[in-house]
Amino acid sequence: MVKDLKKPGGNITGVSDHNPAEQQVELIKTLTPNVKTIGALYSSSEDNSKSQVEEFKAYAEKAGLTVETFAVPSTNEIASTVNVMTSKVDAIWVPIDNTIASAFSTVVSSNQTAKKPIYPSATAMVEAGGLASVVVDQHDLGVATGKMIAKVLKGEKPADTPVNVFSTGKSVINKKLAQELGITIPESVLKEAGQVIE
């Protein structure tokens, strides 16, 4: 949509809900230090998902992890893909992806036997069976959007107004699921979390 995040051009700018990949990798390593290989599950038809996977993979590999990618063309292939990936990976990561989000219950049910920790990129998916995530707080997103609108209304040109991309997020932890999986969440992580699901 924009030419460059720092100088969007045209008559458009905005605020991104893009999750901080580096923090996601750090959270995975903290909660599940034995994880060595992560399966990235995403839709091959969503360009935003592809770019998130590339960014996540770069940070994960820098942290000493291996990332195997599993792209699905539609929701019809999710169950079979999850069944294959659970035999090859230690954990599953899901980017902000509309296709996967719409069938996240299938991801969770297909993982019932393997019980691999799932790290999605949205609060709703953590609530629906994911272990944890680092997300951009929706309230913070709204405040940043309001500030940006105020600047534009005062005469700042959208073309020259950088897109606001959050460099940090807040963790969402499914403590109940962690207990079921035998994963101990450090007290420090629980204290810093934006949301803990009991």
C-alpha positions in Angstrom: 0.0 0.0 0.0 2.9 2.4 0.7 6.1 2.8 -1.1 8.2 3.2 2.0 7.3 3.0 5.7 9.3 6.1 6.5 8.0 8.1 3.6 4.7 6.5 2.4 4.1 8.8 -0.6 0.6 9.5 -2.0 -2.2 10.4 0.3 -1.8 7.5 2.8 -0.1 6.7 6.0 -1.1 4.7 9.1 -0.3 2.6 12.1 0.7 -1.1 11.8 -0.3 -4.0 14.0 2.7 -5.9 12.8 4.0 -8.0 15.7 7.6 -7.6 16.9 9.3 -10.8 15.6 12.4 -10.5 17.7 10.3 -10.4 20.9 8.3 -13.4 19.7 11.5 -15.4 19.3 12.7 -14.4 22.7 9.4 -15.5 24.3 9.6 -18.9 22.6 13.1 -19.4 23.8 12.2 -18.3 27.4 9.0 -20.5 27.7 10.3 -23.5 25.7 14.1 -23.6 25.9 14.2 -27.2 24.5 12.6 -26.1 21.2 15.1 -26.3 18.4 12.9 -26.4 15.3 9.9 -24.2 14.7 7.3 -24.8 12.0 5.9 -21.6 10.5 2.3 -22.2 9.3 0.9 -19.6 6.9 -1.2 -19.0 3.9 0.6 -18.9 0.6 -1.9 -16.5 -0.8 -1.2 -13.7 1.8 1.8 -11.5 1.0 1.8 -10.0 4.4 2.2 -13.5 5.9 5.1 -14.3 3.7 7.0 -11.2 4.8 6.3 -11.9 8.4 7.6 -15.4 8.0 10.8 -14.1 6.4 11.3 -11.7 9.2 10.6 -14.2 11.9 12.8 -16.8 10.3 15.7 -14.3 10.2 15.4 -13.5 13.9 14.9 -17.2 14.9 18.0 -18.4 12.9 20.0 -15.6 14.4 19.0 -17.0 17.8 20.1 -20.5 16.9 16.7 -21.9 16.0 15.7 -23.7 12.8 12.5 -22.6 11.0 10.7 -24.9 8.6 8.0 -23.2 6.5 4.6 -24.8 5.8 2.4 -22.8 3.4 -1.2 -23.8 2.8 -3.2 -22.5 -0.2 -6.5 -22.7 1.6 -8.1 -23.8 4.9 -8.8 -27.2 3.4 -5.1 -28.2 3.7 -4.6 -27.0 7.3 -5.3 -30.3 9.1 -3.1 -32.4 6.8 -0.3 -29.9 6.9 -0.4 -29.6 10.8 -0.3 -33.5 10.9 2.8 -33.5 8.8 4.5 -30.6 10.6 4.0 -31.9 14.1 6.2 -34.9 13.2 9.0 -32.6 12.1 9.0 -29.6 14.5 9.1 -28.9 18.2 6.7 -25.9 18.1 4.4 -24.1 15.7 4.4 -20.4 15.0 1.6 -18.6 13.1 1.9 -15.0 11.8 -0.9 -12.5 11.5 -2.8 -14.4 8.8 -6.5 -14.2 8.0 -6.7 -17.7 6.5 -5.1 -19.5 9.4 -7.0 -17.3 11.9 -10.3 -18.3 10.4 -9.5 -21.9 10.9 -7.4 -21.8 14.0 -9.6 -24.3 15.7 -8.5 -26.8 13.0 -4.8 -26.0 13.8 -5.5 -26.7 17.5 -7.5 -29.9 17.0 -5.0 -31.3 14.5 -2.3 -30.8 17.2 -4.3 -32.5 20.0 -2.2 -35.7 19.8 1.2 -34.2 19.3 0.6 -31.4 21.8 3.3 -29.1 20.3 3.2 -25.6 21.7 1.6 -23.2 19.3 2.7 -19.5 19.2 0.2 -17.5 17.2 0.4 -13.8 16.6 -3.0 -12.7 17.9 -4.6 -12.6 21.3 -7.8 -14.3 20.1 -5.7 -17.3 18.9 -3.9 -17.6 22.3 -7.3 -17.6 23.9 -8.4 -20.3 21.4 -5.6 -22.7 22.2 -2.3 -21.0 21.5 0.4 -21.0 24.3 1.6 -17.4 24.0 2.3 -14.5 21.8 3.7 -11.0 21.7 1.1 -8.6 20.3 0.5 -5.0 19.7 -1.9 -3.7 22.3 -5.1 -2.6 20.6 -5.5 0.4 23.0 -2.0 1.5 22.2 -2.8 1.1 18.5 -5.8 3.3 18.9 -3.9 6.0 20.7 -1.2 6.1 18.1 -3.8 6.3 15.4 -5.5 9.2 17.1 -2.2 11.1 17.4 -1.4 10.5 13.8 -4.9 11.8 12.7 -4.3 14.9 14.8 -1.0 15.6 13.0 -2.7 15.2 9.6 -5.6 17.5 10.7 -3.0 20.1 11.7 -1.6 20.1 8.2 1.1 17.4 8.2 1.0 15.6 4.8 0.3 11.8 4.9 2.9 11.3 2.2 5.6 12.7 4.6 4.2 11.0 7.8 6.0 7.8 8.6 3.9 4.7 9.2 3.9 3.9 12.9 5.3 0.4 13.5 5.6 -0.7 17.1 9.0 -1.9 18.1 7.7 -3.7 21.2 4.6 -5.5 22.1 2.9 -7.1 25.2 2.9 -10.8 25.8 -0.3 -12.8 26.1 0.2 -16.0 28.1 -2.2 -19.0 28.2 -1.2 -20.2 31.7 -3.9 -22.8 31.8 -2.6 -24.4 28.6 1.0 -24.2 29.8 0.0 -26.2 32.8 -1.7 -28.8 30.6 1.5 -29.1 28.5 3.8 -29.3 31.6 5.4 -25.9 30.8 6.3 -23.7 33.7 5.9 -20.0 33.0 8.6 -18.0 34.9 7.0 -15.6 37.4 8.9 -12.7 35.8 7.1 -13.4 32.4 3.7 -13.5 34.1 4.3 -10.2 35.9 5.3 -8.5 32.7 2.5 -10.0 30.6 -0.2 -7.8 29.1 -2.7 -10.6 29.6 -2.6 -14.0 31.4 -5.3 -16.6 30.7 -5.9 -18.6 33.8 
